[in-house]
């Protein structure tokens, strides 16, 4: 990129742009004099007039001033605060087209971050939802006040302005109703609301989680201090308004942090957890347990993992980044033994409990890093035939990739929530593995996120 090319765009300048594709964060991508420009809200095929809002040496960002030629797939977003809250990036794009664009995001990532020939890969069509709304089983809404009224919602895009959300279009109706009720209870009892700048007040966040199959509801109040005024009244009012509440929890987070949960958790009323069902499996969800946010699509995702693993009953399976053991338990009926590992001790405790509850005796769960445990097990004579990995957004640890290449299981099934890190990782693994199949699954309709199941077979 030469200096005079980058100098051509100035802050505040307006210019015409044709949108070529969607970027990984759901923004429209176009080129102005060979320089890439990202435009939130613009869609592929559209001709727009854009105002430059940020100019960097290698790329620029802009906002739409006018749409000259509209995409045939553009729709009116049903959410009134869609453009402010930033939670959903694609509500303005027809759902069938969202599925196509998400597959394209996977292809772009492979082209950019790997040396694999995309045209030779078996990249399947994205698996979507029949009803791509009201699917999220958990909401975590920050609490604030405006003119004496209690608000609950999310901070606006790149800002610290709280956007009040009355009805989130992607949240389950029960979590929407729960937040509305709790907000009203806090208002009626005049409970002090935490203020981020002054760091005064008590209640910071309302977390509501529903077991979609069981209908059970859990409310978590996250407070800045342990003292919660009118505690008994709060509990009574919540229970009277929401009879399906099975668990009311208080979590304390007095830190200046963007993390929602603090370290201390207390049960205020009812059970410590709610029940949820996935297929034939039951799970206990405590306040801080990680669990997939879209159970309906989780079943489809795990079924794809099962298909890719193609177990016959003879295989030893390693489940790296196993969490509470969900994927391992899902495929357990086809394995001779399952060994799972995770660095979070609580997750391993839950995984052991979950395996016991389902009578799965051929499983072993250990706290630790896969890259340290696998070589140790191989030395002891336990070598996995199949490794299933479901890493965080940062992808696989370099040491784990090297371990996989050394251990050489017959098959690797890679579940990814970030196509860019997936592409980089399978590029390295492709030294010894063929990429058999890539299956995108839409876990978060209306957003730019996409999950991918990849099957890798030893050459």
N, C-alpha and C positions, 0 to 999 in steps of 0.2 A: 504494500500500500504506500504510494508515494505521498509526500507531504502536501502537494497541491491538490490531490484528490480529496484528502480528508479535510482540507481547509474550505472545500466548496460548500459545506453545510454550516449555517450559523444558527445559534440558539434563537428560537422564535421565528425562523424562516418558514414560509409555507411553500409547498411544492407538490406536484402530482406524483402519484406512486401506484404501480400495479402490484397487487399482492400475489405472490407466487405460491406460497405454502403456509402451513401453520408451524410455529416454532414449538419447542419442547414445553414451554409454559403457556401454550394456547394463544400466543399473540400472532398477528399476521406478519409475514416476512416479505419485504420487497427490497429492490436495489435501486439506489439513487447514485448515478455515475459510478457504478461498480461497488459502492459501499452499502453494506447491509443495514436495513432500517427495520426496527421492531415496532409494530403498531398494535397495541391491545385493542381488541374489539373488531379488527379488520379480518376479512375472510378471504380464502384463496379465490382468485378470479375477479376480485373487486378492484375497481379503479377509484382511488380515494385522493382527496386533498388533505395533506398532513402538515401539522405544525411541529417543528423539531423542539422536543422538550429537554433532551439531553444529547450532547455530542461528545463521543469518545473517539480516540484515535482510530479504533478498528471498527466501530459500529455506532449507530445513532438510535435514539428512541423518539417516537413521535406520537401525537394524538390526532384522532380524526377530526377534521374541521367539516368535511363534507364527503358524502358517498356519491360519486358520480355515476358509477355503474355497480348495481347491487348484485350480490350472489343470489342465485335462485334458491339456495339452501338457507338464506337468512330468515329467521323467525323472530317474533316479538317475545322477549324473555318474560315469563310469568311473574318473576320476583320484582317487587317495586324498588328494592335497594340493590339489585343485581350489580349495577355499575359502580356502586360505592364500596360494597363489602369485600369483594375480591375473592370470596370463597369458591364461587363457580366461575370459570373463565369462558365456558362455551354454551351458556344458556341461549345465546342468540343464534346457535347453529342447530339445524334440524338433526334429530338423534341418529337417523340412519347414516347421515353424513359424518357425524362425530366419530362413528365406528370406523369409517373409511380413513378419516384423517389421523386417527390414533394408530392405525396400522402403518400409515405413511410416516408417522413420527418414529416408529420402530425402524422402518427402512432407512430413514435419514440418519438415525443414530449409528446403524451398521455401516452406512457409507462413510460417515465422518470418522468413526472411531475404530474401524476394523479394516483388515485387508481382505475380508471375505467377499466373494463375488455374490452380490445380493440376488442377481438373476438365477443363480444356481441353488438358492436356498428355498426350502419349503416353508414359506411364511403364510400362515393361514389367515382367513378372514377373522376379524375381531368378534369374540362372543359377547353379545350385548344382553340387555335386560328387556323383558316384555314391557314392564312399566318402569321407566328410568327416573322416577321421582319418589320422594318419601322413603328412601331406603336406609338412611343412616341410623344406626341403633344407639348413637351416643352424641350428645352435644355438650360442649364446654363453652359457656357464654360468660364473658366478663360482665361485671356489674358496675354501674355508675349512676349518677343522678344528673338531672337537668331540670331546672326550675322546680326543685323539690319532688320531682317524679323519678321513681326508680326505673332505670333502663337495664336491658341485658342484651348483649349481642357480641359483635366482633369489632376489632379495631379496623378502620378503613385501610385500604390499600396504601402501603408506605406512609401511614400516618398514625397519630395517637388519638384520633377522633373516634369515639365509640359510636358505632352504627347500631341503633336499636333494631332488633329483628323480632317482629311479632310472630310471623309464620315463615319458617325457613322451608323452602320448597323441596329440599333434598333430605330434610330430617323426617323421621318417623312421626306421625301425628301425636303419639303418646309423649314423646320428648318435647315437642312444641307445647303441648298442653301443660306438661309438668313445669316447664320454665315459666310460663305465663302465671301459673298458680303461685309458684314460690316467690316470684317477683311481687305479686299482689300481697302475699303474706308479709314480706319484708317491708313493703310500703305501709300496710295497715298497722303493723306493730312498731313502725318508725325505728327499725334496726339500723344502726350507723353503717353506711356503705363506705368501703375503702376508697380513698382518693389517692391516685398514683403519685401525684406531685408532692402533696403534703404528707403522704404516708400515714394519714389519720383514718379512723373508721375501722370497721370489722370485716364485713363480708366482701370478698374479692370476686369469687367465681361461683356460678351454679353449674354443676355437672349433672346431667340426667342421662341414665342409660336404661334401655328397655330390652328384655329378652323377647325378640320378635315372635318366636314360636310359643313362648310361655305366657307372654303378656305381663310378666313381672317387671316392676319398676324400681330403680334405685336412684336416690337423690343424694348428691354429695355437696355439702356447703364448704367452700374453701375460705378459710378465715385468716386474717393477719395475726390474730392472737387466740389463745385458748378460750378466754372468757367470751361466751356468747350470751348476750343479754336476752331475757325472756325465752330461754331455751325450751322449757316445757310447753309454752304457748305456741312457739314455732312448730314443734313436732305435732301438737294437737291439731293445729290448723291445716298443716300439710296432709295429715292422715284423713281428716274430715273431707277435704276437697278431692283427694286422690286415693280412693280405697285400694287401688292396685299396687300402691307402694309397699314393698316388702322389706326395704332396707333404707334407713336414713343414716348417713355417715357425715362426720366432720373431719376435715383435713386441715392441718395448720401450715400455712406458708407465710412467714413474716419476712422473707427475703425480697430484695429488690432484684427480680428475675423475670424472665419471660416464661419460665417453666411453670406449669399449672399447679402440680402437686408438690407439697412439702413432705418432710420425712415422717411427721406424726399423724396418725389416723386414729379416730375414736368412733365407736359405734354409738349413735344417739338413740336409735330405735330399730327393732326388728332384727333381721338376720345380717350377717357380715357380707352376704353375697346374694346375687339372684341367679336363677338357673337359665341356661339357654341350650337349645338343641341344634345340632348340625347333622342332618341325615339321621343315623342311628346313634350318634354320640351326644352325651349330655355334658355340659360344662358348668362349673360354678364360677361366676364372675365377681371377684371382689373389686373394691373401688379402684385399685391400681393395676389390676390384671390387664395385660394387653389382649385384645380380642379383635378379630376382623370387624370393620365397621359396616360391612354389607353382607350379612349372612347368606342371603339368596345367591349372590355371585360367588361367595366363598366355596359353596358346595360345587359350583361349576369349575372353579379354579382347581380345587383339590381332586376333582374327578379327572381333570386333564393331567395332573401330576401322576395319578394312579395309572392312567392310560400310557403315559410316557415311560413310567417305571416298568410296566408290563411284568409284574412279579409272578412267579410260578409256584411259590411256596418253599423254594430252596434257598432263596437269596438272603445274605446278610446285608442289612441296610443301615447306613449311617445318616442320621438326621442332624445336619449342622445348623446352628442358629435355630434350635428346635422350639424356643419359646415354651409355651405350656403343653407342647407335644402334639398339637392338633394334626399336623401333616403326617407325622409318624403313625399316630393312631388310625388315621384315615386309610393308610396302606398296610396296616399291621397284619390283616388277614391273609395277605399274600407273601409275607416275609417269614424266614425261619428265625430271624432275630433282628430286633431294632435297637440301635444305640443312639441316643440323642445327647447333644451337649449344647450348653448355652452359658454365657458369662454371668447371667443374672440368677443368683441363688433361689429367689422366690419363684421364678419361672420353673426351675428344675423341681422344686418341691411340688408345685402345681402339676407338672408333667407326671411325676410319680403318682400323685393322688388320682389324676385322670386315668392313668393306665390301670391302676388298681380297681377303680370304680367300674371300668369296662372289662375287667377280668383278663387283661392282656399281660400274661406272665412272661412272655418272651421279649421283654423290653428292659432296657437299662438306661438310666438318665444320670448324667454327671455334670457338675458345674466346672466349666473350664473352656479353653479355646480349642476349636477343632484342630487347628494346626499343631497344637501341642499333644492333644490326646490321640489323634489318629496314628502318628508314627509310633507312639508308645504301644498302642493296641496291636499294630502290625508286628512289632518286635515280640509281643507276647503270643503271636500266632493267630490274632483275629483280624482278617482282612475283609473289608466290605466289598460286595459285588456291585452295590449301587450306593451312590452318595446323593442325597437330596440337600440342596442348599437354598435357603431363603434369607439372604442377607439384608441389612438395612440399605438405605439409598446410596451409601458410599460404595456398595459392591463388596466383592470378596477381598479378604485380607491377602496381600501378596504372598505371605508365607503359606496360606491355605491353598492358593493356586499351585504353588510349588509342591506342596504335600500331595495334592491330587495327582499331579503329573508324576510324582515318585511312586505313589501307592497304586496308580493305574487301575481303579475300579472299572468294571466292564461298561458301566453307564453312569453318567452324571445327569441329574434332573435339576435344572437351575430355575428357581422362581424369583423373578425380579420385579421391583417396583420402580426401577429407573433404567430406561432403555440405553442411556449413554454409558453407565458403568457396566451394564450387561454386555454391550458391544465390545468394550475394552477387555473384559474378562474372557469372553469366549474367543476373542482374537488370540489370546495367549494359550488358552486350552486347546485351540484347534491345531496346535503342533502335534498333539497325540490323539485328538478326538475329531470325529466327523459330526457336524451339526445336522442332525436328522430332521428336526422339526422345530418351528417357532410358532407358538400359539398365543396371540394377544387376548387378554380377557379384560373387559371393561368393569372394573370394580367401583369406579367413581364417576357415573354418568354426570354430565354437565360440567365436569372439570377436565383439565388437560392431562390428568394422571392416567397411566396405563400399566397394568400388570402383564407380565409375559412368562409363559412356561416354555423352557427350551430343553430339548432332549439331545444329549451328546453321547455318542457311542465310541468306544475305544477303537482306534484304527487297527 
